[in-house]
Amino acid sequence: MNRLLALLLMLHLGVDARLRVRNERGSVTTEHVLWAVAVIAIVGIVVAAIKAYVESQAGNIK
């Protein structure tokens, strides 16, 4: 009886571990998407700042 319980426990733990791995599969993709959005936002801010600076300096040309 103890062997049967040990076998069932091992089977349950193995299935549980596999389900945990499956549940975390999309987390890497989500992290990459969030990093991409952050980088795009930073680049947009930098481009806007450079554009404003260049336009202000172009207005000073005589």
LINWO-V289833 format. One record per residue. N is the residue number from 1. RES is the residue in one small letter. PHI is phi in whole degrees, -180 to 180 (* if undefined). Layout:
N/RES/PHI + N/RES/PHI
This chain:
1/m/* + 2/n/-64 + 3/r/-65 + 4/l/-64 + 5/l/-64 + 6/a/-65 + 7/l/-64 + 8/l/-64 + 9/l/-65 + 10/m/-65 + 11/l/-64 + 12/h/-62 + 13/l/-65 + 14/g/-66 + 15/v/-67 + 16/d/-62 + 17/a/-65 + 18/r/-65 + 19/l/-67 + 20/r/-64 + 21/v/-64 + 22/r/-65 + 23/n/-69 + 24/e/-99 + 25/r/-62 + 26/g/-81 + 27/s/-68 + 28/v/-68 + 29/t/-63 + 30/t/-62 + 31/e/-64 + 32/h/-64 + 33/v/-64 + 34/l/-64 + 35/w/-64 + 36/a/-63 + 37/v/-63 + 38/a/-64 + 39/v/-65 + 40/i/-63 + 41/a/-65 + 42/i/-64 + 43/v/-62 + 44/g/-61 + 45/i/-65 + 46/v/-65 + 47/v/-63 + 48/a/-63 + 49/a/-66 + 50/i/-65 + 51/k/-62 + 52/a/-64 + 53/y/-65 + 54/v/-65 + 55/e/-66 + 56/s/-70 + 57/q/-72 + 58/a/-68 + 59/g/-70 + 60/n/-86 + 61/i/-74 + 62/k/-103
